[in-house]
Amino acid sequence: MTKTSWVFFTFLSCFQLFAQSKDSLHINFKVNFDKFPLELNKEYTTSNKDKIAISTFRCYVSNIEIYYADKSVFKEKNSFHLLDLENPNSCIIPITNKNDKIISKVSFNIGIDSLTNTSGALTGDLDPTKGMYWAWQSGYINMKMEGKSPSCNSEASGRKNEFQFHIGGYLQPYYAMRKKVIAVNHYGNVNIVIDTSIFFAEIELSKISSVMIPGKTAMELSDSMAKMFYLE
């Protein structure tokens, strides 16, 4: 391929993606800390007066469904999306063709269901090389949040001034996936905030700064995780 041909091919591909994007209904997930976009490695102060700097935020959303005011429902096929703040484009999800119907609500899972967890090696956003898979016994990590805080007890975390929250689990009684239903009542793109400050408002980093396996604590933090999601 000549240089001219390559440039034309690249331009055409970008144009097609742009056109497709304009014609698509999007769900935009906006990762915040309180009212402002979350910046990785920036220092924030939680409502518990802990100073934190988040270095990693990743989260799975799956099984997206759109409910319209006319009672019709759109269910996305193969609906698995990894939101990764290091890749902002991953938080903008084209779902279906645009239309003039009012959306009454959207529904999705935060995390990965038990059937998918036991389906073996998968590809795309579910590829284990994405760093969101423990092993077949424990399955996928529904949400991963890592960073630093002087409040972290090194003896509790095993790593000085660092927190690591890898929240997951697909076997009862520690099934950590959560379903979220959000009322919308408008047409067009849907903007959903993921407010990380809510998560840190419900934990004391001096007592809990590392969760790396399914269990009771992961279940409790999964409830806090679900509270982070709301309509902008």
C-alpha positions as MATLAB code, in Angstrom:
seq = 'MTKTSWVFFTFLSCFQLFAQSKDSLHINFKVNFDKFPLELNKEYTTSNKDKIAISTFRCYVSNIEIYYADKSVFKEKNSFHLLDLENPNSCIIPITNKNDKIISKVSFNIGIDSLTNTSGALTGDLDPTKGMYWAWQSGYINMKMEGKSPSCNSEASGRKNEFQFHIGGYLQPYYAMRKKVIAVNHYGNVNIVIDTSIFFAEIELSKISSVMIPGKTAMELSDSMAKMFYLE';
ca = [
       0.000    0.000    0.000;
       1.374    3.390   -0.987;
       1.603    6.259    1.475;
      -1.214    8.091   -0.328;
      -3.410    4.995   -0.234;
      -2.684    4.473    3.467;
      -3.622    8.078    4.298;
      -6.862    7.764    2.308;
      -7.683    4.438    3.982;
      -7.058    5.933    7.438;
      -9.202    8.981    6.650;
     -12.016    6.783    5.315;
     -11.918    4.555    8.407;
     -12.053    7.558   10.742;
     -14.906    9.070    8.736;
     -16.882    5.831    8.895;
     -16.346    5.590   12.661;
     -17.414    9.209   13.106;
     -20.529    8.658   11.000;
     -21.384    5.519   12.919;
     -20.847    7.349   16.202;
     -23.181   10.186   15.182;
     -25.919    7.693   14.313;
     -25.571    5.702   17.530;
     -27.241    6.077   20.881;
     -24.494    6.192   23.507;
     -24.259    5.496   27.199;
     -21.481    7.697   28.531;
     -19.965    6.686   31.845;
     -18.282    9.621   33.576;
     -15.876    8.651   36.353;
     -15.857   11.397   38.976;
     -14.623   12.166   42.422;
     -17.530   14.067   43.919;
     -18.635   16.633   41.311;
     -15.509   16.678   39.156;
     -13.908   14.271   36.656;
     -11.505   11.907   38.390;
      -7.857   12.511   37.511;
      -5.581    9.548   38.079;
      -2.815   10.104   40.640;
      -4.291   13.427   41.753;
      -4.720   13.861   45.505;
      -8.276   14.083   46.839;
      -9.715   14.239   50.338;
     -12.551   11.893   51.219;
     -15.474   12.703   53.496;
     -13.628   10.652   56.137;
     -10.674   13.073   55.836;
      -8.451   10.475   54.155;
      -6.114   11.848   51.516;
      -6.088    9.524   48.526;
      -4.654    9.323   45.023;
      -6.284    6.777   42.722;
      -3.896    5.259   40.179;
      -6.194    2.614   38.635;
      -9.921    2.506   38.002;
     -11.456   -0.326   35.981;
     -14.950   -1.692   36.075;
     -17.126   -4.090   34.092;
     -20.645   -3.206   32.986;
     -22.660   -5.891   31.229;
     -26.118   -6.956   30.067;
     -27.171   -3.425   29.091;
     -30.894   -3.003   28.442;
     -32.769    0.121   27.368;
     -36.447    0.489   28.270;
     -38.522    2.956   26.271;
     -41.667    4.814   27.265;
     -43.603    2.922   24.571;
     -42.843   -0.320   26.504;
     -40.334   -1.600   23.927;
     -36.985   -2.901   25.186;
     -33.576   -3.069   23.530;
     -31.205   -5.726   24.867;
     -27.587   -5.485   23.753;
     -26.120   -8.779   22.540;
     -22.751   -9.955   23.891;
     -22.991   -7.055   26.306;
     -19.673   -6.895   28.143;
     -17.724   -3.646   28.509;
     -14.560   -2.889   30.449;
     -14.414    0.732   31.564;
     -10.806    1.788   32.068;
     -10.000    5.366   33.029;
      -6.596    5.047   31.352;
      -8.569    4.660   28.108;
     -11.318    7.326   28.245;
     -12.881    6.060   25.002;
     -13.774    2.825   26.802;
     -16.267    4.806   28.904;
     -18.260    5.885   25.816;
     -20.399    2.954   24.705;
     -22.450    3.045   21.456;
     -25.473    0.838   22.111;
     -27.961    1.023   19.253;
     -29.252    3.318   16.497;
     -30.509    6.729   17.504;
     -34.268    7.251   17.550;
     -36.800    9.752   18.822;
     -38.247    7.483   21.496;
     -38.119    8.522   25.137;
     -35.988    6.265   27.305;
     -37.743    5.468   30.582;
     -34.828    3.627   32.190;
     -31.602    1.750   31.581;
     -30.561   -1.463   33.268;
     -27.130   -3.072   33.470;
     -24.991   -5.286   35.636;
     -21.938   -4.016   37.457;
     -19.640   -6.972   36.973;
     -19.811  -10.327   35.217;
     -22.501  -12.986   35.727;
     -21.779  -16.496   36.996;
     -22.431  -18.224   33.646;
     -19.870  -16.079   31.847;
     -17.393  -16.630   34.670;
     -17.522  -20.375   34.012;
     -17.454  -20.214   30.198;
     -13.691  -20.603   29.871;
     -11.209  -18.356   28.071;
     -12.950  -15.415   26.425;
     -11.914  -12.591   24.126;
     -12.435   -8.853   23.691;
     -13.010   -6.955   26.923;
     -13.258  -10.320   28.706;
      -9.755  -11.369   27.667;
      -7.833  -12.375   30.834;
      -4.854  -10.341   29.600;
      -6.887   -7.206   30.448;
      -5.854   -7.784   34.061;
      -9.397   -8.280   35.351;
      -9.411  -12.057   35.791;
      -8.210  -13.956   38.855;
      -8.576  -17.641   37.901;
     -11.370  -20.070   37.110;
     -11.961  -20.644   40.846;
     -12.527  -16.941   41.538;
     -13.444  -15.570   38.108;
     -13.554  -11.953   37.005;
     -12.818   -8.850   39.020;
     -15.937   -6.692   38.765;
     -14.172   -3.507   39.842;
     -10.523   -2.700   40.451;
      -9.470    0.454   42.271;
      -5.894    1.012   43.394;
      -3.919    3.934   44.719;
      -2.126    5.465   47.680;
      -3.118    7.029   50.963;
      -1.159    7.849   54.131;
      -4.171    6.457   56.032;
      -3.445    2.913   54.865;
      -2.054    0.637   57.516;
       0.916   -1.206   55.992;
       0.286   -4.232   58.200;
      -3.298   -4.499   57.000;
      -2.567   -3.939   53.323;
       0.806   -5.638   53.085;
       1.994   -2.666   51.028;
       2.912    0.627   52.648;
       0.475    3.484   52.062;
      -1.262    1.628   49.232;
      -4.848    0.479   48.831;
      -6.026   -2.291   46.537;
      -9.685   -3.083   46.055;
     -10.275   -5.958   43.636;
     -13.984   -6.631   44.057;
     -15.478   -9.813   42.651;
     -16.861  -13.271   43.272;
     -19.437  -15.361   41.392;
     -20.217  -18.245   43.748;
     -22.856  -18.124   46.473;
     -22.916  -16.896   49.164;
     -20.391  -14.385   47.795;
     -21.971  -13.398   44.484;
     -20.627   -9.870   44.063;
     -22.228   -8.767   40.771;
     -24.833   -6.055   41.230;
     -27.737   -5.061   38.976;
     -28.391   -1.341   38.539;
     -31.591    0.234   37.201;
     -31.519    3.980   36.529;
     -34.577    6.086   35.646;
     -33.941    8.345   32.636;
     -37.135    9.812   31.105;
     -35.613   11.567   28.096;
     -34.457   10.683   24.604;
     -30.910   10.779   23.267;
     -27.622    9.809   24.884;
     -27.542    8.741   28.528;
     -24.857   10.130   30.835;
     -24.148    8.081   33.944;
     -21.822    9.262   36.697;
     -19.574    6.838   38.578;
     -18.756    8.789   41.733;
     -15.750    7.212   43.442;
     -16.096    9.509   46.470;
     -19.201    7.522   47.490;
     -17.144    4.335   47.713;
     -14.511    5.937   49.943;
     -17.151    7.572   52.135;
     -18.205    4.091   53.273;
     -14.818    2.679   54.244;
     -12.087    3.517   56.757;
      -8.759    3.068   55.020;
      -6.980    2.745   58.343;
      -8.979   -0.460   58.913;
      -9.628   -1.790   55.397;
      -7.213   -1.024   52.588;
      -6.902   -4.315   50.714;
      -9.570   -6.699   49.421;
      -8.258   -9.189   46.888;
     -10.573  -12.213   47.163;
     -14.310  -12.976   47.185;
     -15.880  -12.958   50.621;
     -18.016  -11.045   53.106;
     -16.042   -7.807   52.815;
     -16.167   -7.946   49.010;
     -19.948   -8.340   49.238;
     -20.251   -5.263   51.438;
     -18.021   -3.234   49.123;
     -20.084   -4.404   46.142;
     -23.070   -2.672   47.713;
     -20.992    0.508   48.045;
     -19.855    0.065   44.427;
     -23.454   -0.002   43.198;
     -24.223    3.294   44.953;
     -21.547    5.022   42.854;
     -23.675    4.886   39.677;
     -26.357    7.524   39.043;
     -27.811    9.621   36.229;
     -25.954   12.851   35.540;
];
